[in-house]
Amino acid sequence: MRWKIRIINIIAIALTAFQILAYIGLLTEPLPQENGIDAIAFYIGFNIFLIIAVILFCIAYKLKKKWKSNNLGDMIDSIGKEE
């Protein structure tokens, strides 16, 4: 379970880095002057890596919390048992 959490975190960090590079690349370009649904579609499409990264960070957090609670339960159950 721990390696799954690490892989998810690495992917989320990579997606965040890609998004930062996209923001840096956008600094020299003027923003398109879109209206309505086109502007919404542009910003969702442009920030898709960031959206996916946030979702992956949330999934990793919940998995880590679940893993810790399961690990704590196993440690409590092992009290008094011979090794």
Order of alpha helices (4+ residues) and beta strands (2+ residues): alpha-alpha-alpha
